[in-house]
Amino acid sequence: MTRFAGGPADSPGFLLWRTTLRWQRSVADALGPLGLTHVQFVLLACAWWLNKQGQQPNQVTIAAQAATDVKMTSEVLRRLESRGLVERRPDTRDTRAKVIVVTDAGAALALRAFKVVEDADAAFFGDASVPLMEELRRLANFGVEATSDSAGGAGDVQPAGTDREAG
């Protein structure tokens, strides 16, 4: 017997599952005309952001930023590289690794994709209230020890402009 007498509609986990699937579908639909999958967009966006911050990330750093599997990240980055959106360059700090650099074409596509994803988010979430954003951050951080990594990756999720060490 479940503790949710009203069935799945009373289960927060089920509601989050359904909401996530619908949100992912709306983002995928928005990105389709740009020729990007959702995961390609996320990894391109993370690489772009890290490059913009002056970093030269490798695939492990990008995977941590995106909270994705390293092997899957590698496969997706190869696909982005084959399309000329990113380049893999030798890492001067570790000869076994490659740094990921977003090309001009990749940066241009990322900027276009940011707009369509932000529009899709606005259509899906409406005017996301401060309490909703705070709750989403709380849930995103649930069970994750706060880190002080500069990538803002697999550690805590902080709003823009906050001191990561304070949280």
C-alpha positions in Angstrom: 0.0 0.0 0.0 1.3 3.5 -0.8 1.0 6.4 1.6 -0.4 8.5 -1.3 -4.1 7.8 -1.1 -4.8 10.0 -4.2 -2.3 7.9 -6.2 0.6 9.3 -8.3 -0.9 12.8 -8.4 0.0 13.0 -4.6 3.6 11.7 -5.0 6.1 14.5 -5.2 8.6 12.2 -6.9 6.2 11.2 -9.6 5.2 14.8 -10.2 8.8 15.8 -10.5 9.4 13.0 -12.9 6.5 14.0 -15.1 7.4 17.7 -14.9 11.0 17.0 -15.8 10.0 14.9 -18.8 7.7 17.6 -20.1 10.3 20.3 -19.6 12.9 18.2 -21.4 10.5 17.6 -24.3 9.9 21.4 -24.6 13.6 22.2 -24.6 14.3 19.4 -27.1 11.6 20.7 -29.4 13.0 24.2 -29.2 16.6 23.0 -29.9 15.6 20.8 -32.8 15.6 23.5 -35.5 19.2 24.4 -34.4 20.3 20.8 -34.9 21.2 20.3 -31.2 20.0 17.7 -28.7 19.5 18.8 -25.2 22.7 17.2 -23.9 24.7 18.7 -26.8 23.4 22.1 -25.8 24.2 21.6 -22.1 27.8 20.5 -22.9 28.3 23.2 -25.5 26.9 25.8 -23.1 29.1 24.5 -20.2 32.3 24.5 -22.4 31.4 28.0 -23.7 30.8 29.3 -20.2 34.1 27.8 -18.8 36.0 29.2 -21.8 34.3 32.6 -21.2 35.6 32.5 -17.6 39.2 32.1 -18.9 39.3 28.4 -18.2 40.6 25.6 -20.5 38.5 22.7 -19.4 39.0 19.1 -20.3 36.1 16.7 -20.7 36.2 15.7 -17.0 35.8 19.4 -16.0 32.9 19.8 -18.4 31.3 16.6 -17.2 31.5 17.9 -13.6 30.1 21.3 -14.6 27.1 19.6 -16.3 26.8 16.7 -13.8 27.1 14.2 -16.7 28.9 10.9 -17.1 32.4 11.4 -18.3 32.2 8.7 -21.0 28.9 10.1 -22.4 30.4 13.6 -22.2 33.4 12.4 -24.3 31.1 10.9 -26.9 28.9 14.0 -27.2 32.0 16.3 -27.4 33.3 14.1 -30.2 30.1 14.7 -32.1 30.3 18.5 -31.4 33.9 18.4 -32.6 32.9 16.6 -35.8 30.5 19.5 -36.5 33.2 22.1 -35.9 31.6 23.5 -32.8 34.4 22.6 -30.4 38.1 21.7 -30.8 40.2 19.4 -28.7 43.7 20.7 -28.1 46.6 19.2 -26.2 46.6 20.1 -22.5 49.9 21.6 -21.6 49.3 20.5 -18.0 48.6 16.9 -18.8 49.7 15.3 -22.1 47.1 12.6 -21.8 44.2 15.1 -21.7 42.8 17.5 -24.2 41.3 20.9 -23.5 38.0 21.7 -25.0 37.8 25.1 -26.9 34.5 26.3 -28.3 35.0 27.5 -31.9 33.6 30.7 -33.3 30.8 28.6 -35.0 30.2 26.9 -31.6 30.0 30.2 -29.8 27.6 31.6 -32.3 25.3 28.5 -32.1 25.5 28.5 -28.3 24.3 32.1 -28.2 21.4 31.3 -30.5 20.6 28.2 -28.4 20.7 30.2 -25.1 17.9 32.4 -26.5 15.7 29.5 -27.6 16.2 27.6 -24.4 15.5 30.7 -22.3 12.3 31.3 -24.3 11.3 27.6 -23.8 12.0 27.9 -20.1 9.9 31.1 -19.9 7.0 29.4 -21.8 7.2 26.4 -19.5 7.8 28.0 -16.1 6.2 31.3 -16.7 7.5 34.0 -14.4 9.4 31.7 -12.0 8.9 33.2 -8.6 11.8 33.6 -6.1 10.3 30.8 -3.9 10.2 28.4 -6.8 13.8 29.2 -7.8 14.9 28.8 -4.2 13.1 25.4 -4.0 14.6 24.2 -7.3 18.1 25.2 -6.0 17.4 23.3 -2.7 16.4 20.2 -4.6 19.3 20.5 -7.0 21.7 20.6 -4.0 19.9 17.8 -2.1 22.5 15.3 -0.9 25.4 17.1 -2.5 28.1 18.4 -0.3 28.9 22.0 -1.2 32.2 22.4 -3.1 34.3 25.4 -3.7 35.1 24.5 -7.3 35.2 27.4 -9.6 33.2 25.6 -12.2 30.0 25.5 -10.3 29.6 22.0 -11.4 28.9 18.8 -9.6 28.9 20.7 -6.3 26.3 23.2 -5.1 24.0 25.2 -7.4 24.1 28.9 -6.4 22.3 31.8 -7.9 24.4 34.2 -10.0 26.3 36.8 -8.1 26.4 34.9 -4.8 29.5 34.0 -2.8 29.9 30.2 -3.2 31.9 30.0 0.0 29.2 31.6 2.0 26.6 28.8 1.4 
